[in-house]
């Protein structure tokens, strides 16, 4: 079986990564269509050794398309995902538009694959926030073993989480600093070059940001509504790869060695935890990799049944593009979708 797949937002960082990953993983495609806004019409993007010309979203008929992977932002998704779903095309949405909709499953395949069957209510499946995706991949096997009560997380999020504009701003500001030019701030609220910014997304009335709220709401929806979680989300001058310092309180005893063994066997996880110089993962090491990496696993003696650890992943891959493709693979593996056009 092979499927016709459309990528909406194909000219963006994540859209291009989705095309790369579909090809890398040998996804069974009969045709891939690259879609974007009118201003990108005719732009060329790569799919393996092929070149695709970008077509416009508002002129495309989805009636013969099987899967639409949406990476064009929340406003576009809110307008288009329901329309596309009604044409019988399953939408896998990378924005926050439908993550908290009770009729839309929010999926990380290593964490809650069984929830995917609920997609038929709207023909939409939501991809979680990049910082949440890597967190729950690491938390899930530990929760199954010792039951998590509370999580405290501080993120160190790369500028690629803010799109190409974020990456361009870090580059241009860094160059400006070195040549003593004026440093312009456009995308971020403060200078990002040689700085960290404890502010991602808008502020809410309680003082937390929406990015921090997303981590709480999405972890509860995918993993367990009983888990208490608090987050501080920080933008750092790194191009690719989100890092997280995570403190976990469990209901049952768990040692650092038990956690290491559990995570070594867990799907999507890779443990790199040597107590020596360089014996840990950094965002630079994670770039281009599919795994969620876990390092610095240690027991927290200040609480009962506590562990601290360091979690790193390529946010453009597991945090976005890879997870979306894995969702599409899960649909096929479970026989939840059939191609509209039968192979000749």
C-alpha positions as CSV (number, residue, x, y, z in Angstrom):
1,X,0.0,0.0,0.0
2,X,1.2,3.5,-0.7
3,X,-0.4,6.8,0.3
4,X,-0.7,10.3,-1.2
5,X,0.8,12.7,1.3
6,X,0.5,16.5,1.4
7,X,2.9,18.7,3.5
8,X,1.4,22.1,4.4
9,X,4.2,24.6,5.3
10,X,6.7,22.7,3.2
11,X,9.0,25.7,2.8
12,X,9.5,26.2,6.6
13,X,12.2,24.5,8.8
14,X,9.9,21.8,10.0
15,X,8.2,21.3,6.7
16,X,11.5,20.6,5.0
17,X,12.5,18.3,7.8
18,X,9.2,16.4,7.3
19,X,10.1,15.8,3.7
20,X,13.6,14.6,4.7
21,X,12.2,12.2,7.3
22,X,9.5,10.8,5.0
23,X,12.3,9.9,2.5
24,X,14.8,8.7,5.1
25,X,12.3,6.3,6.7
26,X,11.0,5.0,3.4
27,X,7.5,6.0,4.1
28,X,5.1,4.3,1.6
29,X,4.2,7.3,-0.6
30,X,2.5,7.2,-4.0
31,X,2.9,10.9,-4.3
32,X,4.1,13.8,-2.1
33,X,2.7,17.3,-2.6
34,X,4.4,20.4,-1.2
35,X,2.0,23.1,-0.2
36,X,2.4,26.6,1.3
37,X,1.0,30.1,1.0
38,X,0.6,32.0,-2.3
39,X,3.9,33.9,-1.7
40,X,5.8,30.6,-1.8
41,X,4.1,29.3,-5.0
42,X,6.7,27.9,-7.4
43,X,9.4,27.6,-4.7
44,X,11.4,24.4,-5.0
45,X,11.9,21.9,-2.1
46,X,13.7,18.6,-2.0
47,X,12.2,15.2,-1.4
48,X,15.1,12.7,-1.6
49,X,16.6,13.1,-5.1
50,X,13.5,14.7,-6.4
51,X,12.6,18.4,-6.5
52,X,9.0,19.4,-5.7
53,X,7.4,22.7,-6.8
54,X,5.4,24.2,-4.1
55,X,1.7,24.6,-4.8
56,X,-0.8,26.9,-3.0
57,X,-2.9,25.6,-0.1
58,X,-6.0,27.5,-1.0
59,X,-6.2,26.1,-4.5
60,X,-5.5,22.4,-3.6
61,X,-8.2,19.7,-3.6
62,X,-7.6,17.2,-0.8
63,X,-10.3,14.7,-1.9
64,X,-7.8,12.2,-3.3
65,X,-5.1,12.8,-0.6
66,X,-4.7,10.3,2.2
67,X,-2.6,12.2,4.8
68,X,-2.0,15.9,5.3
69,X,0.9,16.9,7.6
70,X,0.2,20.4,8.7
71,X,3.1,22.7,9.8
72,X,1.9,26.2,8.9
73,X,0.9,27.7,12.3
74,X,-2.2,27.7,14.5
75,X,-4.3,30.2,12.5
76,X,-3.8,28.4,9.2
77,X,-4.6,25.1,10.9
78,X,-7.7,26.4,12.6
79,X,-9.1,27.5,9.2
80,X,-8.0,24.5,7.1
81,X,-7.6,21.4,9.2
82,X,-11.4,20.9,9.7
83,X,-12.0,21.5,6.0
84,X,-9.3,19.0,5.0
85,X,-10.6,16.4,7.5
86,X,-14.1,16.7,6.0
87,X,-12.7,15.7,2.6
88,X,-11.6,12.4,4.1
89,X,-7.9,13.3,4.5
90,X,-6.4,12.7,7.9
91,X,-4.7,15.8,9.2
92,X,-1.6,15.5,11.5
93,X,-1.3,19.0,12.9
94,X,2.0,20.3,14.3
95,X,0.4,23.5,15.7
96,X,-1.3,24.1,19.1
97,X,-4.7,24.6,17.4
98,X,-6.2,21.3,18.4
99,X,-4.0,19.9,21.1
100,X,-6.5,20.6,23.9
101,X,-9.6,19.6,21.9
102,X,-11.2,16.6,23.6
103,X,-12.2,15.2,20.2
104,X,-8.7,15.3,18.9
105,X,-6.0,12.8,20.1
106,X,-2.7,14.3,21.1
107,X,-0.1,11.6,20.3
108,X,3.5,10.6,20.9
109,X,3.6,7.1,19.6
110,X,6.0,5.8,22.3
111,X,3.7,7.2,25.0
112,X,0.0,6.9,24.2
113,X,-0.4,5.0,20.9
114,X,-3.8,3.6,21.8
115,X,-5.4,7.0,21.9
116,X,-4.9,7.4,18.1
117,X,-8.1,5.5,17.4
118,X,-10.1,8.6,18.5
119,X,-9.0,10.5,15.3
120,X,-12.1,9.6,13.5
121,X,-14.2,12.2,15.4
122,X,-12.6,15.0,13.4
123,X,-10.0,13.3,11.2
124,X,-7.4,15.4,13.0
125,X,-4.5,14.2,15.1
126,X,-2.4,16.7,17.1
127,X,1.4,16.7,17.5
128,X,2.5,18.0,20.9
129,X,4.7,21.0,21.7
130,X,8.4,20.2,21.0
131,X,9.5,20.6,24.6
132,X,6.7,18.3,25.8
133,X,7.4,15.6,23.2
134,X,10.9,14.8,24.4
135,X,9.9,15.1,28.1
136,X,7.0,12.5,27.9
137,X,9.1,10.0,26.0
138,X,11.5,9.9,28.9
139,X,8.8,10.1,31.6
140,X,6.5,7.4,30.3
141,X,8.6,4.3,31.2
142,X,9.6,5.7,34.6
143,X,5.9,6.5,35.3
144,X,5.0,2.9,34.4
145,X,7.5,1.6,36.9
146,X,7.2,4.0,39.9
147,X,4.3,6.4,39.3
148,X,5.2,10.0,38.9
149,X,3.7,12.5,41.4
150,X,5.4,15.7,40.5
151,X,7.8,17.1,37.9
152,X,9.8,20.3,38.0
153,X,11.4,21.2,34.6
154,X,13.5,24.1,33.3
155,X,14.0,24.1,29.6
156,X,16.8,25.4,27.5
157,X,15.1,25.8,24.1
158,X,16.9,26.5,20.8
159,X,16.0,29.3,18.5
160,X,14.8,26.9,15.8
161,X,11.8,26.5,18.0
162,X,10.9,30.0,16.8
163,X,11.3,29.1,13.2
164,X,13.7,30.4,10.5
165,X,13.3,33.9,11.8
166,X,14.6,32.9,15.2
167,X,17.6,31.1,13.6
168,X,18.3,34.1,11.4
169,X,18.2,36.5,14.3
170,X,20.7,34.5,16.3
171,X,23.1,34.4,13.3
172,X,22.8,38.1,12.5
173,X,23.1,39.3,16.1
174,X,26.1,37.1,16.7
175,X,27.9,38.4,13.6
176,X,27.0,42.0,14.6
177,X,28.5,41.5,18.0
178,X,31.8,40.2,16.5
179,X,32.1,43.1,14.1
180,X,30.8,45.7,16.5
181,X,27.7,46.5,14.4
182,X,24.3,47.5,15.8
183,X,22.5,44.5,17.2
184,X,18.8,44.6,16.1
185,X,16.1,42.8,18.1
186,X,13.1,41.7,16.0
187,X,11.9,38.2,16.7
188,X,12.7,37.9,20.4
189,X,11.9,40.2,23.3
190,X,15.5,40.8,24.1
191,X,18.9,40.1,22.4
192,X,19.4,36.3,22.1
193,X,23.1,36.4,21.0
194,X,25.2,35.6,24.1
195,X,22.1,35.8,26.3
196,X,19.3,33.7,27.6
197,X,15.6,34.8,27.7
198,X,13.2,33.3,30.3
199,X,10.2,34.0,28.1
200,X,8.7,31.8,25.4
201,X,5.2,32.6,24.0
202,X,2.8,35.1,25.7
203,X,2.4,35.7,29.5
204,X,-0.7,34.4,31.2
205,X,-2.5,36.0,34.2
206,X,-0.8,33.8,36.7
207,X,2.7,34.8,35.6
208,X,3.5,31.6,33.7
209,X,3.9,31.8,29.9
210,X,1.8,29.9,27.5
211,X,4.8,27.6,26.6
212,X,4.9,26.6,30.3
213,X,1.2,26.0,30.4
214,X,1.4,23.8,27.3
215,X,3.9,21.5,29.0
216,X,1.5,21.1,31.9
217,X,-1.6,20.5,29.9
218,X,-0.1,18.2,27.3
219,X,1.7,16.0,29.8
220,X,-1.5,15.6,31.7
221,X,-3.5,14.8,28.5
222,X,-1.0,12.3,27.2
223,X,0.5,10.7,30.3
224,X,-1.6,11.1,33.4
225,X,-3.9,13.9,34.6
226,X,-2.8,13.3,38.2
227,X,0.8,14.4,37.5
228,X,1.7,17.8,38.9
229,X,4.1,19.7,36.7
230,X,5.6,23.1,36.8
231,X,7.9,24.5,34.1
232,X,10.2,27.5,33.4
233,X,10.8,27.8,29.7
234,X,14.0,29.6,28.5
235,X,15.2,30.5,25.1
236,X,19.0,30.0,24.7
237,X,21.5,30.9,21.9
238,X,21.6,27.4,20.4
239,X,20.5,26.7,16.8
240,X,19.0,23.2,17.1
241,X,18.2,21.0,20.1
242,X,16.1,21.5,23.2
243,X,17.5,20.6,26.6
244,X,15.7,20.1,29.9
245,X,16.8,19.9,33.5
246,X,14.1,17.7,35.1
247,X,13.4,16.8,38.7
248,X,10.9,14.0,39.3
249,X,9.1,12.9,42.5
250,X,7.7,9.3,42.4
251,X,5.1,7.5,44.6
252,X,7.3,4.4,44.8
253,X,11.0,3.9,45.3
254,X,13.3,4.1,42.3
255,X,17.1,4.2,42.1
256,X,19.2,6.0,39.6
257,X,20.5,2.6,38.3
258,X,17.0,1.3,37.9
259,X,16.0,4.4,36.0
260,X,19.1,4.0,33.7
261,X,18.2,0.4,32.9
262,X,14.5,1.2,32.3
263,X,15.4,4.1,30.0
264,X,18.0,2.0,28.1
265,X,15.2,-0.4,27.2
266,X,12.5,2.2,26.5
267,X,11.4,3.0,22.9
268,X,12.8,6.3,21.6
269,X,15.2,6.7,24.5
270,X,19.0,6.6,24.5
271,X,21.0,6.9,27.7
272,X,24.4,8.5,27.7
273,X,25.3,8.9,31.3
274,X,29.0,8.6,32.2
275,X,30.2,10.4,35.3
276,X,33.2,11.8,33.5
277,X,34.2,14.8,31.4
278,X,32.0,14.8,28.3
279,X,30.0,11.8,29.5
280,X,26.6,13.4,28.7
281,X,24.6,14.7,25.8
282,X,24.5,18.3,24.6
283,X,22.1,19.8,22.0
284,X,24.9,19.9,19.5
285,X,25.3,16.1,19.8
286,X,21.6,15.6,19.3
287,X,21.2,17.6,16.1
288,X,20.1,15.3,13.3
289,X,19.4,12.4,15.6
290,X,16.0,10.8,16.2
291,X,16.4,9.7,19.9
292,X,15.5,11.4,23.1
293,X,18.8,11.4,25.0
294,X,19.0,11.2,28.8
295,X,22.1,12.0,30.9
296,X,23.0,13.1,34.4
297,X,20.6,10.6,36.1
298,X,21.0,10.9,39.9
299,X,19.0,10.5,43.1
300,X,17.6,13.6,44.8
301,X,18.1,13.2,48.5
302,X,16.0,16.3,49.4
303,X,12.7,14.4,48.7
304,X,11.5,10.8,49.0
305,X,11.7,8.9,45.8
306,X,13.3,11.7,43.8
307,X,15.4,11.7,40.7
308,X,17.1,14.5,38.6
309,X,18.1,14.1,35.0
310,X,19.1,16.0,31.8
311,X,17.0,15.4,28.7
312,X,18.0,16.5,25.2
313,X,16.5,16.1,21.7
314,X,16.6,17.6,18.2
315,X,13.4,19.7,18.4
316,X,12.9,19.8,14.6
317,X,12.9,16.0,14.6
318,X,11.3,14.3,17.6
319,X,9.8,17.6,18.7
320,X,8.0,18.1,15.4
321,X,8.7,16.4,12.1
322,X,9.7,12.9,13.2
323,X,6.8,12.6,15.6
324,X,4.4,13.6,12.9
325,X,5.7,11.0,10.5
326,X,5.7,8.4,13.3
327,X,2.0,9.2,13.8
328,X,1.4,8.6,10.1
329,X,3.3,5.3,10.4
330,X,1.1,4.3,13.4
331,X,-2.1,4.9,11.4
332,X,-0.8,2.5,8.8
333,X,0.6,-0.1,11.2
334,X,-2.8,-0.3,13.0
335,X,-4.8,-0.5,9.8
336,X,-6.6,2.7,10.6
337,X,-6.2,4.2,7.2
338,X,-6.4,2.8,3.6
339,X,-5.2,4.6,0.5
340,X,-8.0,6.2,-1.5
341,X,-6.4,5.2,-4.8
342,X,-5.5,1.5,-5.1
343,X,-2.2,0.7,-6.7
344,X,-2.5,-0.3,-10.4
